[in-house]
C-alpha cells in the first residue's frame, strides 16, 4: 500500500491544530517522492527492536554535533534501507512539557499499513509516540507538535 504526496500531507497534518497550522505545515514541508510506501506494523516493530539493540547503545547525544536531527536522519535512512520502502520521514516541530516550550526538535514519522497510518517515533528513545486526544506524547510526558516533514 502507498500514499501519494498530497495524501501523506493530509494524513500528517491531522496532528496540527488549529486549522491555520495545517496550512503552514503544508507550506513548510518538503516531499521529494510522489508516492510513499507503507511498511507493516511488524516491520516497524522489528526495526525498532533492531534500532534499540544494535544502534542506540552506540549513539551518544552531543549538542550541535549529534543531536535530535542527526538521530532522526539516521533513523530515516536505516529504516528505509532495512525495509526497502520510503516509509520513514523526518518531522520537525516543537516539544512541550508541562505547558512549557522546550524548543524545536526532530523526530520521525513512519507510514504503516495499519488502522493508524501515520505513526510517530522518537528515535532517541526508540519508541512509538502515543496519540492521546489528538496530542502526540512520549512516555516521559513530552508533547510533540509537528511543524513540517521532510522526506
Residue, then its C-alpha position, 0 to 999 in steps of 0.5 A: x500500500x502507498x500514499x501519494x504526496x498530497x495524501x501523506x500531507x493530509x494524513x500528517x497534518x491531522x496532528x496540527x491544530x488549529x486549522x491555520x497550522x495545517x496550512x503552514x505545515x503544508x507550506x513548510x514541508x518538503x516531499x521529494x517522492x510522489x508516492x510513499x510506501x507503507x511498511x507493516x506494523x511488524x516491520x516497524x516493530x522489528x526495526x525498532x527492536x533492531x534500532x534499540x539493540x544494535x544502534x542506540x547503545x552506540x549513539x551518544x547525544x552531543x549538542x550541535x554535533x549529534x543531536x535530535x536531527x542527526x538521530x532522526x536522519x539516521x533513523x530515516x535512512x536505516x529504516x528505509x534501507x532495512x525495509x526497502x520502502x520510503x516509509x520513514x520521514x523526518x518531522x520537525x516541530x516543537x516539544x512541550x512539557x508541562x505547558x512549557x516550550x522546550x524548543x524545536x526538535x526532530x523526530x520521525x514519522x513512519x507510514x504503516x499499513x495499519x488502522x493508524x497510518x501515520x505513526x510517530x517515533x522518537x528515535x532517541x528513545x526508540x519508541x512509538x509516540x502515543x496519540x492521546x486526544x489528538x496530542x502526540x506524547x512520549x512516555x516521559x510526558x513530552x508533547x510533540x507538535x509537528x511543524x513540517x516533514x521532510x522526506 
